[in-house]
Amino acid sequence: MSEFLIYGFHSVKEAIEAGRALEKIMIRQDMSPDRAMELRRLAQEIDVPLQMVPEIKLNKVTKNGNHQGVVAVMPVMPYQPLEETLLRIQDTGETPLLLMLDGVTDVRNFGAIARSAECLGVHAIIVPTQGSASMSADAVKVSAGALSHITVCRVKDLVDATLLLQAYGIKTYGLNEKANATLWQTDLTEAACLVMGSEENGISPRLIRRVDELVQIPLRGKVGSLNVSVAAGIALAEVERQRMTAS
């Protein structure tokens, strides 16, 4: 992990000011208020999560390096701006297919979803700045390398991202077990973004109100839900089936 770290107060501050891509910043819980406030301000300016952690954690990740109470974690793969990504997809002339993950924090699920997404033609995965699994070495490993080949966009607000998608003519479909329509009944051949929520809480109510349509995967068994990575794979396979049939 150490190769993806920057530590020391001035080193982290310089990295932020130089525009380095960062996954998150961890600061010691008892750091001086002035330094903590300065780092919090800088983190907010670049929309990077900041965590207060005990010193023992910083010692562990830096192998007792001279971290001075501050460690910044860099993503293994860089995130891409959403609007630039949409413009690049437009330039290809292909029908856009995106995947939005709301509250998917388990790195194994994130990696498995990325693997299915890359195999089934997803142009980009959209995740929020807060409350999402990170682009870590573990995620890349679980994805069988798929995260090296698929675009991941990190945004401050998923609702704002949904509105941007809609402005680009991309319809958003929220997967929800209480939806009236099923995936099989829904035309997914046009520009689309599938929205997946966490297994515990599903899609947030605020985001549900903004998606264009709610759809469900019909289940026959007694268990009322699927693992989110399995559900994503099923949904993406249905999109691919419809698009291949229509072409």
N, C-alpha and C positions, 0 to 999 in steps of 0.2 A: 504493500500500500504506500510505502514511503515515497516512491517515485512520483506519486500523484499529489504530494503535499507541498505547501509552502508554509513555513512557520517562522515566528518572530514578528513582533509588532510592526517594525518598519518594513520588513520584507512583504508582509501581507498588505500593508497600506500602499506600498509602491506597486504591488501587483494589481490592486484595485484601480489605482489612478492610471495605470498603464493600459487598462482595458482588458486584462487577462480574463478568460472565461473561468468562472468558479462555480463549483457545485454547491458549496456551503461554507460558512465560516463558523468555527467553534472557538469560544472564548471561555477562559477560566471563570468560574462562578464568582470568585472574590476579587476579580480584577478591579483596579481603581475606577471610580465612577467616570472620571474625565476620559480615560482611554476607552472604556466600554461604550460611552456615549458617542465618541468619535467613530468607532468601528460600526456601531449600529447605524449611524447616519450614512456612512459610506455604503454599507450593505443595502440599505433601503434605496439609495440612489441607483444601484445597479440591479435591484430586484433579486438579491441573493439571500437565501435563508441564513439566519444567524442563530446559533444555539449556545446556551449557557451550559457548560458541562464541568464536572469535577476535574481537578488537576490530574487525577490518576488516569483518566481517559486520554488526556493530552500526552501524558508520559508514555502511555502504551502505544498510541498510534505513531509517535515520533521516535519510539525506542529510546526514551529518556533524552531526546535531543534538547537543545536550548530553545524551547518554543516561546518563552516569555509570556505564556498564557494565551497565545493566539495561534490557531492552525487553520489554514484555508485548504479545502479539498478541491482539486481540479477534476472535472469529468474526464473519463477515459476517452470519450468521443465528444466533440463539440456540439452544442445545441445550435439550431439554426433559427433565424427570425421567421415568424409565421408568414408575414405578408410577402417577403422575398421568396419563400418557398412556394406560395400560391402562384406567384408570377412565373416561376420556373416551370411549374406544372402546366400552366397555360401555354407556355412556349412549346411544350412537347406535343400539344394537340391531342393528348390522351384524355380520357374521361377520368376526372379526379376521384380518388378513393382515399379517404383519410380515416384515422382512428383517434378518438379522443378518450383519454383515461382520467376518470374523476375519482381520486382517492385510492388508487391502486398503489399501495405502499410496499407490498411484498415483492422483494427483488426476484424471487423465483417466478411469480406470476408475470411480472413485467418482462423478464427475459423470455418466458415461454410465449407470451403475446407477441413480442417483437419477432420471434422466430416464425410464427404463423403469418404475421403481417408481411414479412419480407417474402415468404414463399407464395403468398396469395395476392401480390401486386399492390399492396398499400404504398401510396406515395410518401406519406408522413404520419408520424404518431405525435399527438399533441398532449402535453402534460402540464400541470400547473407548477408554479414555482414552489408553493408550499403544499405539503401533503402528498408527495409522490415518491415512488422508488427512484433511486438515483441511477445515473449512467456510470455505474461502478464496474470494476473488473469482474465481480461476481455476476452482474447482470449480463455482461458480454459473454461470459462463459456459459451461463444458462441458455442464452439465446443461440448457442452454437455459432457465434460469430455474426449473427444477423444484424446486430446493432452496429457493426462496422459497415453495413451496406444500406441501411435505411435511415432516412432523415427523422430526427426527433426535434420538435419545436417546444420550447418551454415558454409559457406565457404567464403573466401575472394573474389574469382573471379568465376563467374558462367561458364565462358568459360573454365577455367582450370578444373572445375568440370566436364564439358561435355567431355573433352578429357580423364579424368580419367574413366568416365563411359564407354566410347567407348573402352578403353584399357581392361576393364573387360567384353567386349562383349555385352554391353547394348546399344541398339539403341535408339537414341534420336529423338523424334517427336515434332516439334514445332507447336502449334495450331495457325493458321493464316487464316483470312477470305479470303485472296487472293490466297491461295494454290490451286493447280489444283486437287489434290487427296482429297477425303473425308475420314473420319474415317471409314466409312462402307466399303470402297474399300481397306483398308489397313490391312495387316496381323499384328495383335497385339498380337499374341499368344506366341511370343518369348520374351526374356528379353527386357524390354522397360522402357523408362523414358519419360513421357509427360511433355512438357515445356509450361507453361502458362505465358502470359505477363499481364501487367496492362491493365485495360479497357481504360485508356487515351492514352497510348503510345504503347501498345502491347509489343511483345518481342523486346528487343534492337537489332538494326541492327548488332552489333558485334556478338551477340549470334545467331541470325538467320543464319549468314554465317557458323556457326559451327555445327548446328544440322544436323542430317542425312537426315531428310525429313520433309517437311511442309505438314500439313494436315488441313482440315477444317471441321466444323460442318455445313452441308448445311442448310440454312435458307430459309423459304418460305415467311415470312412476309415482311412488309415494313421497319421494324426496322433492321438495319444492323449488330447488334451485341448483344451478350448476356452478362449478368452479369458474371464476371469471376468465381464466385463460382458455378453458374448454369452450365456454360460451363465445368468446371472441373468435376462436377457430371455426366454430360452426357457422357463425354469422358471416364471416369473411368467405367461407367456402360457398355459401348460398349466393353472395354477391358475384363471385367468380362464375358459378354455374349459370346464373341469369345472363351475365354479360357474354359468356361464350355461346349460349343458346341464341342470343339476340344478334350476334355478329354474323 
